[in-house]
């Protein structure tokens, strides 16, 4: 296992990436409509945020919380003692890795079925998710035997 002080560094990296993504989602809430637009949430979400509607903040908070939980599971899988008590670590890491990898591949069928829907947001966000998924996959493979 590739490790730093007994911890799997790939899953530590995965935890950090998910944590950064979670913090970015929180920043988007505070950044308002322009941030929703810039990060590809769409004009409707941006306008709702600008109008003071709670829906964009609730959705974005939910995503941030989910990403935070994913970060905690990656820490647990990496062997970080404070996160080791989480239930179903192996199953959760399989699911998290799968979601990231599937999201990374999402533009491929979209490109075949509705090519006009493949926007720059879909491309760069899918590349990011694909990288996150590969980082998790490498770490998961390395710690598989001890989970």
ChimeraX attribute file (.defattr): number of C-alpha atoms within 10 A of each C-alpha:
attribute: neighborCount
match mode: 1-to-1
recipient: residues
	/A:1	13
	/A:2	14
	/A:3	15
	/A:4	11
	/A:5	8
	/A:6	11
	/A:7	19
	/A:8	24
	/A:9	21
	/A:10	27
	/A:11	31
	/A:12	25
	/A:13	19
	/A:14	28
	/A:15	27
	/A:16	17
	/A:17	22
	/A:18	23
	/A:19	21
	/A:20	16
	/A:21	17
	/A:22	24
	/A:23	16
	/A:24	16
	/A:25	24
	/A:26	18
	/A:27	15
	/A:28	22
	/A:29	18
	/A:30	13
	/A:31	13
	/A:32	20
	/A:33	24
	/A:34	15
	/A:35	17
	/A:36	26
	/A:37	16
	/A:38	13
	/A:39	14
	/A:40	16
	/A:41	16
	/A:42	13
	/A:43	14
	/A:44	13
	/A:45	20
	/A:46	19
	/A:47	17
	/A:48	17
	/A:49	22
	/A:50	14
	/A:51	11
	/A:52	12
	/A:53	12
	/A:54	10
	/A:55	12
	/A:56	23
	/A:57	20
	/A:58	12
	/A:59	14
	/A:60	20
	/A:61	18
	/A:62	15
	/A:63	16
	/A:64	22
	/A:65	17
	/A:66	15
	/A:67	22
	/A:68	20
	/A:69	19
	/A:70	23
	/A:71	26
	/A:72	24
	/A:73	27
	/A:74	33
	/A:75	26
	/A:76	26
	/A:77	30
	/A:78	28
	/A:79	22
	/A:80	18
	/A:81	11
	/A:82	10
	/A:83	17
	/A:84	16
	/A:85	11
	/A:86	13
	/A:87	11
	/A:88	11
	/A:89	19
	/A:90	18
	/A:91	11
	/A:92	17
	/A:93	22
	/A:94	15
	/A:95	13
	/A:96	22
	/A:97	26
	/A:98	17
	/A:99	16
	/A:100	23
	/A:101	23
	/A:102	15
	/A:103	18
	/A:104	23
	/A:105	17
	/A:106	19
	/A:107	21
	/A:108	14
	/A:109	11
	/A:110	14
	/A:111	13
	/A:112	10
	/A:113	11
	/A:114	11
	/A:115	12
	/A:116	9
	/A:117	11
	/A:118	17
	/A:119	13
	/A:120	10
	/A:121	14
	/A:122	18
	/A:123	15
	/A:124	12
	/A:125	18
	/A:126	21
	/A:127	19
	/A:128	17
	/A:129	22
	/A:130	22
	/A:131	17
	/A:132	23
	/A:133	22
	/A:134	19
	/A:135	22
	/A:136	28
	/A:137	21
	/A:138	18
	/A:139	26
	/A:140	22
	/A:141	12
	/A:142	18
	/A:143	19
	/A:144	12
	/A:145	7
	/A:146	8
	/A:147	14
